[in-house]
Amino acid sequence: MLAATAVTAQAAYRARGAPWDLAFVLFSYTALALLFLCLSLYERLPQPPPPEQGEEDDTTARRRRRRLKMAVWALSTALSVAFAWRVAAVMPSPALKAVIWGMTSTVSVAGFFVLFVYRPADVSSYTELDTCNCNKDEGRSSPKLEQIV
């Protein structure tokens, strides 16, 4: 963060005569700092118990976890959109601008899917996968591997 602060101060000094450039620099720095803060807070939260061990109660920790995940997604999406806006502005053709916005949209939607929609299969260890000892009679792999796939 110290390096980001130094680079931001230098960029802000160079952009002092251009209000839109200065706003971009300050927004990017602020959003990045908030993103790091939210990630740090999220990592410090206790892990929720697996769904099998008790009821699916909506505790304060679960609500805070969801709010922080939403903040992380919103901040990362805002940063992606801000950078796409700046990059698309200097692209020479509309096709390249469309590629920039298409990639940004894909990353944003994929991030939302991974953070809020996708639920991975429950695997307690990789030794349970048993990928080498396939059932030769049926030509199938282990049930745990099939559950993941």
Long-range contacts (C-beta under 8 A, 24 or more apart in sequence): 1-33, 1-36, 4-29, 4-32, 4-33, 5-29, 24-82, 24-86, 27-82, 28-79, 28-82, 28-83, 31-75, 31-78, 31-79, 31-82, 32-79, 34-71, 34-75, 35-72, 35-75, 35-76, 35-79, 38-68, 38-71, 38-72, 38-75, 39-72, 41-68, 42-68, 42-69, 42-72, 50-122, 69-115, 69-116, 70-116, 72-115, 73-111, 73-112, 73-115, 73-116, 76-111, 77-108, 77-111, 80-104, 80-107, 80-108, 81-108, 120-148, 121-147, 121-148, 123-148
